[in-house]
Amino acid sequence: MALKLSIGQYWPGTSLLHRLDPRAKVACAILMMVSVFFIRSLAQLGFAWACALALVLVSRVPLRKVLSSIKPIVFMLTLLSVCNLLLVKTGDVLVQFGPLVITTGSAWAALLYPLRLVVAVIVAALLLLTTTPTELTDAFDAGLAPLARFGLPAHELAMVFSLMLRFIPTIADETQAILDAQTSRGGALAEGSPLRRVKAVVPVVVALLASSTRHANNLSRALDARCYVGGAARSHWHPLHMERRDWVALAMTAAYVGCLLALSLVG
């Protein structure tokens, strides 16, 4: 059974988010993800969550697909919430069981930090679900192009980013196949002592590195066979054009950031 990873997997659709220029989508997503770090109050948090849920509705991507995309990261954020709850000691004491003390500051940190990061995760997931890897490559290529004057290999970096998104599902499938093979040979990672589990990881990592190396070699041969030259001037099948809806999206994102800052002043 394959690992259920949705990172880098495009969900076909005709929604407004799907039809936006990828450069506008990337710019809006970056602004929204950076703006979550300015969230300090409950009003800001509620406003950010309302906007994130509105984007999910506009994208027309099934909610279960969005949830499956963010599920692994939400699990890590839950652990972060527990750590904040137990380690932060600021504020008044709410509950105390021996050495375990929960204060108003720890409760607020356990609520604020994970929830605001989930907003950024939802925005990133929607960006990947509504934008093809090729469009993302073109957007990053266009965004990094001005830096090429200073010697930065902009096109090559965008190409590497595209290939990374392309091979994440492939590597995930192969990882699960290796785990199944190890389990059938009595080398299950979830059984035995901690030392045995650590030793069982070694053959999995070795097999995965060998598989990744094979994919890299095959890809390099395919690029050589097609006479690919990094940085060479080339045309695009679908040239990017900013339209009215793209500028409106950028303006609405700027207004969203402005509202967040205004709510911070009110709070």
Rosetta silent file (secondary structure, phi, psi, omega in degrees, C-alpha in Angstrom):
SEQUENCE: MALKLSIGQYWPGTSLLHRLDPRAKVACAILMMVSVFFIRSLAQLGFAWACALALVLVSRVPLRKVLSSIKPIVFMLTLLSVCNLLLVKTGDVLVQFGPLVITTGSAWAALLYPLRLVVAVIVAALLLLTTTPTELTDAFDAGLAPLARFGLPAHELAMVFSLMLRFIPTIADETQAILDAQTSRGGALAEGSPLRRVKAVVPVVVALLASSTRHANNLSRALDARCYVGGAARSHWHPLHMERRDWVALAMTAAYVGCLLALSLVG
SCORE:     score description
SCORE:     0.000 S_00000001
   1 L     0.000  129.581 -173.936    0.000    0.000    0.000 S_00000001
   2 L   -74.185  151.280  174.204    1.497    3.331   -1.064 S_00000001
   3 L   -64.572  135.802 -177.117    2.283    6.128    1.327 S_00000001
   4 L   -87.086   77.481  177.032   -0.524    8.650    1.293 S_00000001
   5 L  -110.328  129.003 -179.612    1.434   11.765    0.388 S_00000001
   6 L  -107.258    2.978 -179.184   -0.317   14.540   -1.519 S_00000001
   7 L   -64.902  128.729  177.617    2.633   16.924   -1.657 S_00000001
   8 L    83.067    3.781 -179.097    3.305   17.928   -5.220 S_00000001
   9 L   -99.549  123.032 -177.168    0.104   16.338   -6.549 S_00000001
  10 L   -84.564  137.702  176.562   -2.024   18.605   -8.728 S_00000001
  11 L  -106.705  109.488 -176.434   -5.816   18.466   -8.465 S_00000001
  12 L   -60.453  144.035  178.977   -7.353   19.321  -11.885 S_00000001
  13 L  -176.251  173.839 -179.359  -10.050   21.956  -11.876 S_00000001
  14 L  -125.030   22.246 -178.209  -11.400   25.132  -13.453 S_00000001
  15 L   -70.282  173.384  178.865  -11.852   27.283  -10.358 S_00000001
  16 H   -61.512  -39.392  178.920  -10.668   30.869  -10.080 S_00000001
  17 H   -64.853  -38.204  178.449   -7.556   29.750   -8.200 S_00000001
  18 H   -63.436  -34.810 -173.461   -6.717   27.249  -10.938 S_00000001
  19 H   -88.769   -4.910  177.489   -6.987   29.953  -13.612 S_00000001
  20 L   -68.440  151.640  174.368   -4.811   32.538  -11.882 S_00000001
  21 L   -62.276  132.848 -177.435   -1.375   33.272  -13.282 S_00000001
  22 H   -58.873  -30.834  178.034    1.125   31.106  -11.344 S_00000001
  23 H   -65.176  -40.741  177.932    3.311   34.137  -10.653 S_00000001
  24 H   -66.898  -40.250  179.848    0.382   35.888   -8.984 S_00000001
  25 H   -64.047  -43.125  179.987   -0.495   32.743   -7.015 S_00000001
  26 H   -64.283  -43.685  179.690    3.046   32.288   -5.751 S_00000001
  27 H   -62.975  -43.821  179.119    3.298   35.959   -4.750 S_00000001
  28 H   -64.757  -42.483 -179.402   -0.062   35.858   -2.950 S_00000001
  29 H   -63.763  -42.443  179.807    0.788   32.590   -1.205 S_00000001
  30 H   -63.950  -42.302  178.603    4.148   33.899    0.016 S_00000001
  31 H   -62.152  -43.466 -178.654    2.540   37.082    1.346 S_00000001
  32 H   -68.539  -38.820 -179.464   -0.164   35.139    3.186 S_00000001
  33 H   -69.170  -38.197  178.463    2.299   32.625    4.642 S_00000001
  34 H   -70.183  -34.429 -175.539    4.661   35.336    5.870 S_00000001
  35 H   -67.743  -19.787 -178.900    1.778   37.371    7.306 S_00000001
  36 H   -64.386  -23.439 -179.332    0.792   34.583    9.745 S_00000001
  37 H   -75.828   -7.660  175.196    3.823   35.483   11.858 S_00000001
  38 H   -93.840   -1.465 -179.226    2.208   38.869   12.557 S_00000001
  39 L   -76.084  121.693 -178.605   -0.838   37.201   14.136 S_00000001
  40 L  -129.787  -13.996 -175.302   -0.883   37.994   17.848 S_00000001
  41 L  -123.927  165.914  179.535   -4.559   38.268   18.799 S_00000001
  42 H   -66.775  -34.783  179.120   -7.681   36.136   18.654 S_00000001
  43 H   -65.056  -42.733  177.203   -9.312   38.548   16.194 S_00000001
  44 H   -63.034  -41.954 -179.432   -6.382   38.216   13.795 S_00000001
  45 H   -63.308  -44.110  178.478   -6.440   34.438   14.140 S_00000001
  46 H   -64.006  -40.332  179.000  -10.166   34.260   13.397 S_00000001
  47 H   -64.880  -42.936  179.770   -9.807   36.552   10.385 S_00000001
  48 H   -63.921  -42.147  178.967   -6.923   34.510    8.968 S_00000001
  49 H   -65.761  -39.081  178.368   -8.830   31.244    9.406 S_00000001
  50 H   -62.076  -41.983  178.996  -11.937   32.712    7.751 S_00000001
  51 H   -67.559  -39.337  179.123   -9.870   33.776    4.730 S_00000001
  52 H   -64.246  -42.917  178.402   -8.141   30.380    4.532 S_00000001
  53 H   -67.522  -33.982  176.453  -11.459   28.528    4.585 S_00000001
  54 H   -64.559  -38.409  177.100  -12.827   30.914    1.961 S_00000001
  55 H   -64.254  -37.306  177.460   -9.871   30.035   -0.280 S_00000001
  56 H   -61.937  -42.252  179.009  -10.663   26.334    0.146 S_00000001
  57 H   -66.063  -42.543 -179.365  -14.223   26.990   -1.016 S_00000001
  58 H   -65.605  -34.493 -177.684  -13.083   29.104   -3.973 S_00000001
  59 H   -69.775  -23.415 -177.864  -10.571   26.442   -5.071 S_00000001
  60 L    61.808   21.128  173.738  -13.316   23.778   -5.299 S_00000001
  61 L   -83.776  132.913 -179.957  -10.796   21.204   -4.134 S_00000001
  62 L   -54.148  139.707 -177.509  -12.500   18.516   -2.003 S_00000001
  63 H   -59.474  -37.113  179.763  -11.989   19.131    1.696 S_00000001
  64 H   -63.046  -32.644  178.318  -10.738   15.570    2.206 S_00000001
  65 H   -69.303  -41.613  178.243   -7.984   16.231   -0.343 S_00000001
  66 H   -65.031  -42.887 -179.532   -6.870   19.380    1.470 S_00000001
  67 H   -64.395  -39.615  178.356   -6.940   17.583    4.821 S_00000001
  68 H   -66.380  -27.932  178.980   -4.889   14.674    3.477 S_00000001
  69 H   -72.518  -35.378 -174.569   -2.322   17.171    2.200 S_00000001
  70 H  -100.343   -5.088 -174.412   -1.854   18.888    5.552 S_00000001
  71 H   -56.241  -48.232 -178.910   -2.367   15.883    7.852 S_00000001
  72 H   -61.170  -38.492 -178.178    1.354   15.004    8.405 S_00000001
  73 H   -73.921  -35.355  177.372    2.265   18.614    9.210 S_00000001
  74 H   -62.494  -35.597  177.309   -0.761   19.083   11.466 S_00000001
  75 H   -61.274  -43.770  178.540    0.440   16.092   13.493 S_00000001
  76 H   -66.200  -37.221  178.673    3.811   17.802   14.064 S_00000001
  77 H   -67.834  -30.485  175.306    2.072   21.054   14.968 S_00000001
  78 H   -64.443  -40.728  175.302    0.004   19.154   17.531 S_00000001
  79 H   -63.117  -39.080  175.989    3.228   18.016   19.182 S_00000001
  80 H   -60.663  -40.064  179.269    4.381   21.655   19.132 S_00000001
  81 H   -62.911  -42.861  179.304    1.164   22.639   20.867 S_00000001
  82 H   -64.325  -41.279  178.521    1.719   20.075   23.620 S_00000001
  83 H   -62.424  -42.939  177.743    5.315   21.255   24.105 S_00000001
  84 H   -63.003  -39.093 -178.458    4.174   24.869   24.421 S_00000001
  85 H   -63.969  -34.862 -175.051    1.488   23.834   26.890 S_00000001
  86 H   -93.113  -24.669 -171.973    3.978   22.060   29.134 S_00000001
  87 H  -102.529  -29.988 -179.890    7.068   24.243   28.800 S_00000001
  88 L   -74.109  133.364 -174.714    5.838   27.847   28.709 S_00000001
  89 L  -120.218   11.778 -177.842    5.558   29.252   32.249 S_00000001
  90 L   -81.244  158.242  176.930    4.366   32.836   31.706 S_00000001
  91 L    87.948 -171.392 -179.226    1.071   34.189   32.990 S_00000001
  92 L   -84.190  151.196 -179.057   -1.197   33.071   35.813 S_00000001
  93 E   -76.268  128.299  176.177   -1.434   29.447   36.902 S_00000001
  94 E   -99.388  -49.445 -178.285   -4.544   27.662   35.636 S_00000001
  95 E  -137.701  142.094  177.851   -3.853   24.043   36.561 S_00000001
  96 E  -143.137  123.288  174.756   -1.095   22.444   38.615 S_00000001
  97 E  -124.983   90.495 -178.234   -0.396   18.747   39.177 S_00000001
  98 L    63.864 -124.956  179.571    2.882   18.494   41.036 S_00000001
  99 L   -74.341  -14.002 -179.566    5.675   19.599   38.663 S_00000001
 100 E   -83.871  118.317 -178.728    3.157   19.962   35.808 S_00000001
 101 E  -127.527  127.597  175.862    1.981   23.562   35.601 S_00000001
 102 E  -113.829  121.828 -177.310   -0.342   25.001   32.965 S_00000001
 103 E  -111.677  173.496  176.948   -0.520   28.792   32.849 S_00000001
 104 H   -64.446  -36.068  178.259   -2.484   31.309   30.826 S_00000001
 105 H   -67.382  -40.166  179.635    0.633   31.982   28.752 S_00000001
 106 H   -69.075  -38.204  178.036    1.195   28.313   27.966 S_00000001
 107 H   -64.822  -40.949  179.558   -2.459   27.792   27.011 S_00000001
 108 H   -68.367  -40.759  177.789   -2.367   30.789   24.696 S_00000001
 109 H   -64.918  -39.483  178.731    0.926   29.673   23.118 S_00000001
 110 H   -65.261  -27.276  179.173   -0.450   26.147   22.629 S_00000001
 111 H   -88.036  -45.728 -171.149   -3.445   27.641   20.816 S_00000001
 112 H   -70.460  -55.989 -170.461   -1.891   30.507   18.867 S_00000001
 113 H   -62.316  -47.887  178.523    1.310   29.154   17.330 S_00000001
 114 H   -66.251  -40.857 -176.236   -0.006   25.880   15.842 S_00000001
 115 H   -66.550  -37.509  179.121   -3.276   27.388   14.594 S_00000001
 116 H   -72.835  -30.806  176.290   -1.606   30.272   12.807 S_00000001
 117 H   -71.931  -30.057  176.271    0.901   27.912   11.200 S_00000001
 118 H   -62.507  -35.099  176.668   -1.960   25.705    9.980 S_00000001
 119 H   -59.454  -45.657  178.373   -3.212   28.713    8.007 S_00000001
 120 H   -63.813  -37.713  179.748    0.157   28.902    6.230 S_00000001
 121 H   -66.241  -40.598  178.545    0.074   25.137    5.613 S_00000001
 122 H   -62.957  -43.301  179.379   -3.424   25.366    4.073 S_00000001
 123 H   -62.626  -43.908  178.530   -2.311   28.185    1.768 S_00000001
 124 H   -64.123  -40.177  179.276    0.766   26.213    0.670 S_00000001
 125 H   -63.858  -41.912  178.789   -1.348   23.089    0.096 S_00000001
 126 H   -65.296  -35.571  177.108   -3.824   25.026   -2.059 S_00000001
 127 H   -60.810  -44.874 -178.884   -0.945   26.467   -4.079 S_00000001
 128 H   -73.188  -32.401 -177.954    0.346   22.968   -4.884 S_00000001
 129 H   -76.593  -25.463 -176.693   -3.122   21.523   -5.471 S_00000001
 130 H  -106.906    4.302 -177.944   -4.215   24.240   -7.911 S_00000001
 131 L  -132.516  128.898  179.552   -0.928   24.744   -9.786 S_00000001
 132 L   -72.149  155.495  176.926    0.840   22.216  -11.972 S_00000001
 133 H   -56.243  -35.493  178.461    4.568   21.581  -11.407 S_00000001
 134 H   -64.674  -42.878  178.340    5.271   23.099  -14.831 S_00000001
 135 H   -65.136  -39.724  176.776    3.432   26.304  -13.905 S_00000001
 136 H   -62.703  -40.753  177.715    5.283   26.478  -10.591 S_00000001
 137 H   -60.896  -45.590  179.596    8.577   26.065  -12.436 S_00000001
 138 H   -63.110  -38.075 -179.144    7.690   28.890  -14.829 S_00000001
 139 H   -67.107  -45.978  179.122    6.631   31.110  -11.912 S_00000001
 140 H   -68.883  -34.569  176.759    9.848   30.563   -9.943 S_00000001
 141 H   -61.956  -45.238  178.845   11.894   30.889  -13.116 S_00000001
 142 H   -66.909  -37.351 -179.581   10.292   34.263  -13.839 S_00000001
 143 H   -70.054  -33.317 -178.714   10.695   35.372  -10.223 S_00000001
 144 H   -91.180   -8.910 -176.392   14.375   34.432  -10.056 S_00000001
 145 H   -55.122  -42.672  179.340   15.216   35.661  -13.566 S_00000001
 146 H   -60.189  -27.179 -179.513   16.331   39.159  -12.433 S_00000001
 147 H   -77.415  -11.519  178.738   18.887   37.513  -10.106 S_00000001
 148 H   -64.656  -23.417  178.323   20.489   35.736  -13.058 S_00000001
 149 H   -66.177  -21.839 -179.909   22.304   38.999  -13.810 S_00000001
 150 H  -100.252   14.592  175.931   24.260   38.460  -10.600 S_00000001
 151 L    92.680    2.356  178.807   25.281   34.930  -11.522 S_00000001
 152 L   -76.440  126.956  179.229   22.453   33.041   -9.813 S_00000001
 153 L   -74.518   77.632 -172.638   21.420   29.970  -11.897 S_00000001
 154 H   -62.300  -48.771 -177.121   17.738   30.894  -11.793 S_00000001
 155 H   -64.045  -40.169 -179.629   16.501   28.473  -14.437 S_00000001
 156 H   -64.726  -39.743  178.217   18.448   25.555  -12.988 S_00000001
 157 H   -64.590  -41.231  177.662   17.052   26.220   -9.501 S_00000001
 158 H   -64.962  -36.847  178.345   13.507   26.330  -10.880 S_00000001
 159 H   -65.736  -42.775  178.560   14.154   23.084  -12.756 S_00000001
 160 H   -62.904  -40.776  178.178   15.402   21.370   -9.600 S_00000001
 161 H   -61.528  -42.846  178.922   12.317   22.572   -7.721 S_00000001
 162 H   -63.747  -42.954  179.751   10.051   21.142  -10.428 S_00000001
 163 H   -66.508  -35.013  177.802   11.838   17.793  -10.399 S_00000001
 164 H   -60.908  -46.823  178.619   11.615   17.665   -6.610 S_00000001
 165 H   -63.591  -36.450 -178.100    7.830   18.037   -6.749 S_00000001
 166 H   -66.119  -37.768 -171.717    7.653   15.473   -9.543 S_00000001
 167 H   -97.427   -4.004  177.075    9.554   12.753   -7.704 S_00000001
 168 H   -59.964  -49.256  177.665    8.133   13.148   -4.184 S_00000001
 169 H   -63.183  -35.835  179.842    5.160   10.802   -4.915 S_00000001
 170 H   -64.708  -46.449  179.166    7.484    8.355   -6.728 S_00000001
 171 H   -65.348  -35.730  177.814    9.942    8.181   -3.835 S_00000001
 172 H   -63.682  -42.932  178.203    7.043    7.808   -1.388 S_00000001
 173 H   -62.719  -42.710 -178.496    5.679    4.831   -3.350 S_00000001
 174 H   -69.482  -34.041  176.182    9.093    3.196   -3.482 S_00000001
 175 H   -61.293  -44.668  179.260    9.633    3.770    0.232 S_00000001
 176 H   -66.630  -36.412  177.392    6.410    1.935    1.030 S_00000001
 177 H   -63.773  -39.490  177.777    7.368   -0.887   -1.365 S_00000001
 178 H   -66.380  -41.564  178.651   10.718   -1.267    0.425 S_00000001
 179 H   -62.986  -41.107  177.992    8.991   -1.285    3.822 S_00000001
 180 H   -63.818  -40.053  178.693    6.568   -3.975    2.629 S_00000001
 181 H   -64.812  -41.153  178.579    9.482   -6.055    1.327 S_00000001
 182 H   -65.554  -39.148  179.427   11.322   -5.716    4.642 S_00000001
 183 H   -64.149  -41.745  179.803    8.175   -6.672    6.568 S_00000001
 184 H   -64.854  -21.158  178.711    7.699   -9.807    4.449 S_00000001
 185 L   -97.900    9.318  178.137   11.286  -10.809    5.363 S_00000001
 186 L    82.991   19.044 -178.644   10.701  -10.320    9.074 S_00000001
 187 L  -111.941   42.217 -177.907   12.368   -6.918    9.291 S_00000001
 188 L   -63.564  137.852 -178.097    9.379   -4.825   10.380 S_00000001
 189 L   -77.154  -18.306 -175.434   10.341   -1.422   11.768 S_00000001
 190 L   -96.233   12.685 -178.229    7.518   -1.387   14.330 S_00000001
 191 L  -125.002  154.699  176.101    8.579   -4.565   16.157 S_00000001
 192 L    89.153 -174.729 -179.570   11.326   -5.430   18.610 S_00000001
 193 L   -72.110  164.343  177.618   13.483   -3.294   20.879 S_00000001
 194 H   -57.229  -38.315  179.200   14.412    0.306   20.026 S_00000001
 195 H   -64.901  -39.920  178.680   17.901   -0.808   18.987 S_00000001
 196 H   -66.192  -36.458  178.634   16.476   -3.411   16.643 S_00000001
 197 H   -65.823  -39.329  177.751   14.147   -0.828   15.099 S_00000001
 198 H   -64.182  -42.617  178.603   17.063    1.509   14.466 S_00000001
 199 H   -65.065  -32.632 -179.645   19.018   -1.308   12.808 S_00000001
 200 H   -69.612  -21.015  179.647   15.987   -2.174   10.661 S_00000001
 201 H   -73.715  -29.720 -174.169   16.004    1.363    9.231 S_00000001
 202 H   -57.563  -51.354  179.213   19.522    0.968    7.765 S_00000001
 203 H   -63.841  -28.998  177.671   18.617   -1.422    4.880 S_00000001
 204 H   -67.296  -44.219  179.746   15.588    0.721    4.060 S_00000001
 205 H   -65.471  -41.150  179.666   17.723    3.860    3.773 S_00000001
 206 H   -62.944  -46.009  179.449   20.360    2.059    1.687 S_00000001
 207 H   -64.453  -36.908 -179.922   17.741    0.684   -0.717 S_00000001
 208 H   -69.569  -39.678  176.578   16.067    4.079   -0.967 S_00000001
 209 H   -63.498  -41.341  178.212   19.378    5.833   -1.719 S_00000001
 210 H   -63.660  -40.876  178.423   20.137    3.253   -4.420 S_00000001
 211 H   -65.898  -41.793  179.413   16.688    3.776   -5.941 S_00000001
 212 H   -65.274  -39.041  177.857   17.039    7.569   -5.850 S_00000001
 213 H   -63.677  -39.848  178.261   20.473    7.354   -7.480 S_00000001
 214 H   -63.417  -42.293  177.651   19.049    5.190  -10.244 S_00000001
 215 H   -62.448  -41.962 -179.759   16.278    7.723  -10.885 S_00000001
 216 H   -63.264  -41.762  178.659   18.833   10.553  -10.988 S_00000001
 217 H   -65.027  -43.514  179.033   21.008    8.690  -13.505 S_00000001
 218 H   -63.480  -38.630  179.568   18.018    7.879  -15.722 S_00000001
 219 H   -67.239  -41.723  179.348   16.878   11.488  -15.571 S_00000001
 220 H   -63.160  -38.743  177.500   20.325   12.827  -16.493 S_00000001
 221 H   -66.237  -38.464  178.282   20.465   10.475  -19.494 S_00000001
 222 H   -64.364  -40.001  178.394   17.005   11.597  -20.584 S_00000001
 223 H   -67.306  -39.863  177.123   18.066   15.256  -20.388 S_00000001
 224 H   -64.332  -39.665 -179.603   21.261   14.520  -22.347 S_00000001
 225 H   -64.663  -26.421  179.693   19.285   12.637  -25.006 S_00000001
 226 L   -97.425   10.434  176.863   17.085   15.709  -25.451 S_00000001
 227 L    57.517   40.420 -179.915   20.122   18.030  -25.660 S_00000001
 228 L   -73.538  132.554  177.087   19.020   19.961  -22.590 S_00000001
 229 L  -127.336  118.008 -179.327   21.272   22.909  -21.718 S_00000001
 230 L   -63.559  133.833  178.389   20.631   24.748  -18.470 S_00000001
 231 L    84.056   -4.781  179.888   20.046   28.461  -18.867 S_00000001
 232 L   -70.033  141.928  179.557   19.618   28.286  -22.627 S_00000001
 233 L   -66.604  129.441 -179.240   17.008   30.673  -24.009 S_00000001
 234 L  -147.376  154.379  179.488   13.840   28.787  -24.872 S_00000001
 235 L   -88.118  170.754  179.713   10.217   29.595  -25.584 S_00000001
 236 L  -116.990  143.096  177.964    7.193   28.400  -23.605 S_00000001
 237 L   -65.565  -41.804  178.032    4.234   26.420  -24.865 S_00000001
 238 L  -120.069   91.055  179.649    1.921   28.482  -22.654 S_00000001
 239 L   -61.128  143.988 -178.840    3.419   31.975  -22.204 S_00000001
 240 L   -82.916  134.359  178.053    2.496   33.658  -18.926 S_00000001
 241 L  -137.309  124.071  175.430    0.260   36.738  -19.101 S_00000001
 242 L   -75.899  125.127  178.604   -0.983   38.740  -16.137 S_00000001
 243 L  -111.268 -178.915 -175.205   -4.696   39.473  -16.526 S_00000001
 244 H   -60.616  -41.656 -178.077   -7.141   41.605  -14.602 S_00000001
 245 H   -63.792  -29.061  178.773   -8.087   38.802  -12.191 S_00000001
 246 H   -69.649  -42.284  178.038   -4.416   38.337  -11.298 S_00000001
 247 H   -67.743  -35.272  176.535   -3.983   41.983  -10.326 S_00000001
 248 H   -64.096  -40.529  178.665   -7.250   41.820   -8.360 S_00000001
 249 H   -62.904  -42.239  177.667   -5.919   38.782   -6.482 S_00000001
 250 H   -63.707  -40.761  179.196   -2.713   40.643   -5.618 S_00000001
 251 H   -65.810  -40.392  178.876   -4.710   43.658   -4.452 S_00000001
 252 H   -66.362  -36.269  177.483   -6.979   41.486   -2.290 S_00000001
 253 H   -66.618  -41.083  176.506   -3.942   39.796   -0.740 S_00000001
 254 H   -62.732  -38.570  177.652   -2.437   43.200    0.049 S_00000001
 255 H   -66.061  -37.170  177.335   -5.765   44.207    1.611 S_00000001
 256 H   -61.032  -46.562  178.666   -5.730   40.995    3.669 S_00000001
 257 H   -63.134  -40.537  178.390   -2.284   41.822    5.039 S_00000001
 258 H   -62.922  -38.865  178.693   -3.407   45.381    5.747 S_00000001
 259 H   -66.324  -38.081  177.722   -6.452   44.118    7.670 S_00000001
 260 H   -61.028  -44.398  179.670   -4.232   41.830    9.760 S_00000001
 261 H   -66.438  -37.754  179.525   -2.009   44.775   10.681 S_00000001
 262 H   -66.499  -38.358  178.078   -5.044   46.946   11.430 S_00000001
 263 H   -65.665  -30.487  177.277   -6.486   44.271   13.724 S_00000001
 264 H   -67.161  -34.909  178.808   -3.177   44.194   15.593 S_00000001
 265 H   -72.581  -37.471  178.841   -3.512   47.903   16.302 S_00000001
 266 H   -66.973  -41.321 -178.921   -7.127   47.512   17.423 S_00000001
 267 L   -70.612    0.000    0.000   -6.233   44.574   19.665 S_00000001
